Amino acid sequence: MTDQPAKARIPFIPTILVGLAVLAMIALGVWQLQRRAQKAEALALAAANPARPAVAFPKLPPVESDILFRPSSVHCLTVVSWQVEAGRAADGSTGYRHIAHCSTGAEGPGVLVAVGVGQKPDDKPAWTGGQVEGWISEEPDHRALLMRASGKAPPLRPMLIARQAPAGLKPVAPPTAADLPNNHLAYAVQWFIFAGVAVIIYILALRRRNATKAA
């Protein structure tokens, strides 16, 4: 009597779990493609917003497309702290953008104001607050790439880009639609690649498992 080769078996539960994970990744990729079209519409709206009439500064995130880059103003009661980021001045030069974390009263979320661009990160702006005019923008984006790609990242807080800078700093470059990259196609491709890699890894794992059992 000759030995019959063991029939390859596919584990039910692991296969279901991997299949669900792959479907979720594909769904996220499709969702990012849909978001790409929505972002294109938002970019077109943001490009026209700087020339539109001023609006009240939003107190809480997210910053909606219809007010992004619109002229606005805030009153910084006191500067609580400073944040330094790489930035570009209105004259095209680069440097360090100084962002004031302001209080606006005894309670409330406060407000962020990009007051100007300096040449040294440790510059101490001679500005303690007051009424500021500028454009509505968003805080610098330091959210993790995976959180942004999955849509689970918290919304960015509103930030005012000051039209004029205090002594010792250059005015920050006015906002443009070019400041808002449309990365949704790249995110979609990443999710599709993740799905494909997951399938390949699982197939290789099954082959190794079956080969080990047949040995």
Secondary structure by P-SEA (a helix, b strand, c coil): ccccccccccccaaaaaaaaaaaaaaaaaaaaaaaaaaaaaaaaaaaacccccccccccccccccccccccccccccccccccccccccccccccbbbbbbcccccccccccccccccccccccccccccbbbbbbbbccccccaaaaaacccccccbbbbcccccccccccccccccccccaaaaaaaaaaaaaaaaaaaaaaaaaaaaaaaac
